[in-house]
Amino acid sequence: MTPRQVARQILMRPAAEGGHYFNGIRSLERAAASIFPGLQKLDPRLRDAFMGLLRKELGLTARIPPCDHLELVAA
């Protein structure tokens, strides 16, 4: 399956505590694996690329990982 085919089968709705639910599942990767069981058998790099394309198809932006503080630096 392609990321576009998987994205068409995912119903995305906002979660009360922030973020989203995907077919009632909090994790996008688990929701995608429920639709496309072969996802877990892919090479990790290929799986990451697939998930990146899936996020793009769903219109999700890149997340900033949590950190203790952010520092602004002038360029």
Phi and psi restraints in degrees (value plus and minus 20) as a CYANA .aco file:
   2 THR   PHI    -115.1   -75.1
   2 THR   PSI     140.8   180.8
   3 PRO   PHI     -76.8   -36.8
   3 PRO   PSI     -55.0   -15.0
   4 ARG   PHI     -85.8   -45.8
   4 ARG   PSI     -60.8   -20.8
   5 GLN   PHI     -85.0   -45.0
   5 GLN   PSI     -60.1   -20.1
   6 VAL   PHI     -87.3   -47.3
   6 VAL   PSI     -62.2   -22.2
   7 ALA   PHI     -81.9   -41.9
   7 ALA   PSI     -54.7   -14.7
   8 ARG   PHI     -86.3   -46.3
   8 ARG   PSI     -43.9    -3.9
   9 GLN   PHI    -115.6   -75.6
   9 GLN   PSI     -21.3    18.7
  10 ILE   PHI    -120.4   -80.4
  10 ILE   PSI     104.1   144.1
  11 LEU   PHI    -115.0   -75.0
  11 LEU   PSI      98.4   138.4
  12 MET   PHI    -127.6   -87.6
  12 MET   PSI     109.1   149.1
  13 ARG   PHI    -158.5  -118.5
  13 ARG   PSI     132.0   172.0
  14 PRO   PHI     -89.1   -49.1
  14 PRO   PSI     126.4   166.4
  15 ALA   PHI    -115.1   -75.1
  15 ALA   PSI     128.6   168.6
  16 ALA   PHI     -82.2   -42.2
  16 ALA   PSI     -56.0   -16.0
  17 GLU   PHI    -111.4   -71.4
  17 GLU   PSI      -7.2    32.8
  18 GLY   PHI      81.4   121.4
  18 GLY   PSI     135.6   175.6
  19 GLY   PHI      65.9   105.9
  19 GLY   PSI    -174.6  -134.6
  20 HIS   PHI    -161.5  -121.5
  20 HIS   PSI     140.2   180.2
  21 TYR   PHI    -129.0   -89.0
  21 TYR   PSI     120.4   160.4
  22 PHE   PHI    -139.1   -99.1
  22 PHE   PSI      88.6   128.6
  23 ASN   PHI      33.7    73.7
  23 ASN   PSI      16.7    56.7
  24 GLY   PHI      60.2   100.2
  24 GLY   PSI     -15.2    24.8
  25 ILE   PHI    -131.3   -91.3
  25 ILE   PSI     115.5   155.5
  26 ARG   PHI     -89.8   -49.8
  26 ARG   PSI     -51.8   -11.8
  27 SER   PHI    -115.2   -75.2
  27 SER   PSI     105.2   145.2
  28 LEU   PHI     -83.8   -43.8
  28 LEU   PSI     -59.0   -19.0
  29 GLU   PHI     -84.3   -44.3
  29 GLU   PSI     -60.7   -20.7
  30 ARG   PHI     -88.9   -48.9
  30 ARG   PSI     -56.3   -16.3
  31 ALA   PHI     -85.5   -45.5
  31 ALA   PSI     -61.6   -21.6
  32 ALA   PHI     -86.3   -46.3
  32 ALA   PSI     -58.7   -18.7
  33 ALA   PHI     -87.7   -47.7
  33 ALA   PSI     -49.0    -9.0
  34 SER   PHI     -90.7   -50.7
  34 SER   PSI     -46.9    -6.9
  35 ILE   PHI    -108.4   -68.4
  35 ILE   PSI     -61.1   -21.1
  36 PHE   PHI    -143.0  -103.0
  36 PHE   PSI      65.5   105.5
  37 PRO   PHI     -78.6   -38.6
  37 PRO   PSI     -45.0    -5.0
  38 GLY   PHI     -90.1   -50.1
  38 GLY   PSI     -27.9    12.1
  39 LEU   PHI     -80.2   -40.2
  39 LEU   PSI     -61.2   -21.2
  40 GLN   PHI     -89.0   -49.0
  40 GLN   PSI     -40.5    -0.5
  41 LYS   PHI    -106.5   -66.5
  41 LYS   PSI     -28.9    11.1
  42 LEU   PHI     -92.5   -52.5
  42 LEU   PSI     134.9   174.9
  43 ASP   PHI     -78.2   -38.2
  43 ASP   PSI     121.7   161.7
  44 PRO   PHI     -73.2   -33.2
  44 PRO   PSI     -60.1   -20.1
  45 ARG   PHI     -87.2   -47.2
  45 ARG   PSI     -59.4   -19.4
  46 LEU   PHI     -88.4   -48.4
  46 LEU   PSI     -58.4   -18.4
  47 ARG   PHI     -83.6   -43.6
  47 ARG   PSI     -62.4   -22.4
  48 ASP   PHI     -82.9   -42.9
  48 ASP   PSI     -60.7   -20.7
  49 ALA   PHI     -85.8   -45.8
  49 ALA   PSI     -62.0   -22.0
  50 PHE   PHI     -80.3   -40.3
  50 PHE   PSI     -66.2   -26.2
  51 MET   PHI     -85.3   -45.3
  51 MET   PSI     -55.8   -15.8
  52 GLY   PHI     -82.7   -42.7
  52 GLY   PSI     -63.8   -23.8
  53 LEU   PHI     -87.5   -47.5
  53 LEU   PSI     -55.9   -15.9
  54 LEU   PHI     -84.7   -44.7
  54 LEU   PSI     -63.2   -23.2
  55 ARG   PHI     -80.6   -40.6
  55 ARG   PSI     -59.6   -19.6
  56 LYS   PHI     -85.6   -45.6
  56 LYS   PSI     -61.3   -21.3
  57 GLU   PHI     -83.0   -43.0
  57 GLU   PSI     -55.7   -15.7
  58 LEU   PHI    -102.4   -62.4
  58 LEU   PSI     -28.1    11.9
  59 GLY   PHI      60.8   100.8
  59 GLY   PSI       1.7    41.7
  60 LEU   PHI    -105.3   -65.3
  60 LEU   PSI     120.1   160.1
  61 THR   PHI    -109.8   -69.8
  61 THR   PSI     144.5   184.5
  62 ALA   PHI     -85.5   -45.5
  62 ALA   PSI     120.2   160.2
  63 ARG   PHI    -113.4   -73.4
  63 ARG   PSI     125.4   165.4
  64 ILE   PHI    -111.9   -71.9
  64 ILE   PSI     102.9   142.9
  65 PRO   PHI     -82.3   -42.3
  65 PRO   PSI     126.4   166.4
  66 PRO   PHI     -84.4   -44.4
  66 PRO   PSI     124.7   164.7
  67 CYS   PHI    -167.2  -127.2
  67 CYS   PSI     146.4   186.4
  68 ASP   PHI     -90.0   -50.0
  68 ASP   PSI     -57.1   -17.1
  69 HIS   PHI    -174.3  -134.3
  69 HIS   PSI     138.2   178.2
  70 LEU   PHI    -135.4   -95.4
  70 LEU   PSI     120.2   160.2
  71 GLU   PHI    -140.7  -100.7
  71 GLU   PSI     103.9   143.9
  72 LEU   PHI    -108.0   -68.0
  72 LEU   PSI     111.4   151.4
  73 VAL   PHI    -144.9  -104.9
  73 VAL   PSI     109.9   149.9
  74 ALA   PHI     -92.5   -52.5
  74 ALA   PSI     119.1   159.1
